[in-house]
Amino acid sequence: MTDASEHFFFLCPRCADNTVLQILDVGVVRDAPATYDLEHRAKARRDFKIAMKIHCLKCKLMDFVEISNDAWQGGKIANDLLVEEPSIYSN
């Protein structure tokens, strides 16, 4: 999520009340010249992955988030086989 200041926020998935997660630490996992799928990423100059340790003050959730540009680059996430959409019908 972003706000008018263009800051990027992570919201707690457990609290479900828009509690903002703290970023406790950050590290560059990978930073190299672009080599991944250059046919579809012609403007990409670098392949990178940034990892962040995140924490919720309210429920004490502790997790990691990664942001990268050398993986899935488009489409709708609900159409991906990795994400299961909840059924609108009960069994």
Backbone torsions as a table, in degrees:
resi	resn	phi	psi	omega
1	MET	NA	144.8	174.6
2	THR	-123.8	164.6	175.4
3	ASP	-122.3	-173.0	-177.7
4	ALA	-62.4	-22.9	179.7
5	SER	-83.9	-0.9	-180.0
6	GLU	69.5	18.4	171.9
7	HIS	-77.3	151.1	-179.4
8	PHE	-105.0	127.4	-178.0
9	PHE	-118.9	147.4	171.5
10	PHE	-108.1	130.5	179.2
11	LEU	-100.5	145.7	-178.1
12	CYS	-69.7	123.7	179.2
13	PRO	-74.8	-19.3	179.1
14	ARG	-83.0	-42.8	-173.7
15	CYS	-72.9	-33.0	177.0
16	ALA	54.0	29.3	177.7
17	ASP	-131.1	26.9	-179.9
18	ASN	66.1	27.3	173.2
19	THR	-66.8	126.3	-178.8
20	VAL	-83.5	132.7	177.9
21	LEU	-81.0	144.7	173.6
22	GLN	-82.6	142.7	171.2
23	ILE	-96.5	115.2	-174.8
24	LEU	-90.0	-31.7	-177.3
25	ASP	-156.7	157.6	-180.0
26	VAL	-144.0	148.0	176.9
27	GLY	-152.6	147.8	175.1
28	VAL	-89.1	113.4	-178.3
29	VAL	-82.5	-38.4	-179.7
30	ARG	-147.5	138.8	174.8
31	ASP	-153.5	106.3	-174.8
32	ALA	-150.4	164.0	174.8
33	PRO	-55.9	147.1	-177.8
34	ALA	-63.7	128.6	174.6
35	THR	-135.6	-15.8	-174.8
36	TYR	-82.3	122.7	171.3
37	ASP	44.9	54.3	-176.7
38	LEU	-64.2	-23.0	177.8
39	GLU	-59.9	-40.4	-179.1
40	HIS	-99.1	-5.5	-178.3
41	ARG	-127.8	49.6	-173.9
42	ALA	-59.6	-28.6	-177.9
43	LYS	-89.5	-8.3	-179.8
44	ALA	-69.4	126.9	179.7
45	ARG	-93.8	-29.3	-176.3
46	ARG	-139.2	154.2	167.7
47	ASP	-102.1	131.0	-177.9
48	PHE	-144.8	158.6	170.8
49	LYS	-143.8	127.1	178.1
50	ILE	-116.7	129.7	180.0
51	ALA	-112.3	140.4	179.8
52	MET	-131.6	135.7	173.3
53	LYS	-89.0	126.3	-175.9
54	ILE	-120.3	156.0	-174.4
55	HIS	-149.4	140.4	174.4
56	CYS	-104.4	121.8	178.8
57	LEU	-66.7	-29.5	-175.0
58	LYS	-76.8	-54.5	-175.0
59	CYS	-105.6	-2.3	177.1
60	LYS	72.5	15.0	174.1
61	LEU	-55.2	135.7	176.0
62	MET	-129.4	128.7	-176.4
63	ASP	-156.2	-179.8	175.2
64	PHE	-123.5	147.9	175.5
65	VAL	-126.9	137.9	175.6
66	GLU	-120.0	138.5	174.2
67	ILE	-120.6	124.7	-179.9
68	SER	-142.5	166.6	177.1
69	ASN	-121.2	17.3	-178.9
70	ASP	-122.4	40.3	175.0
71	ALA	-139.1	-151.3	-176.9
72	TRP	-52.1	127.7	-171.7
73	GLN	-119.2	5.8	179.4
74	GLY	-174.2	178.6	-179.3
75	GLY	92.7	-174.0	179.1
76	LYS	-102.9	130.9	-176.4
77	ILE	-62.9	-31.0	-179.9
78	ALA	-66.8	-19.5	179.4
79	ASN	-86.6	-8.4	-177.8
80	ASP	-80.8	141.9	-179.3
81	LEU	-67.6	-16.9	-179.8
82	LEU	-76.7	-17.8	-177.1
83	VAL	-112.5	119.1	-179.8
84	GLU	-91.2	123.0	177.7
85	GLU	-80.1	137.4	178.0
86	PRO	-67.6	143.8	179.5
87	SER	-73.1	141.8	177.2
88	ILE	-88.3	-6.7	179.1
89	TYR	-110.7	137.1	176.7
90	SER	-87.5	151.6	-179.4
91	ASN	-85.6	NA	NA
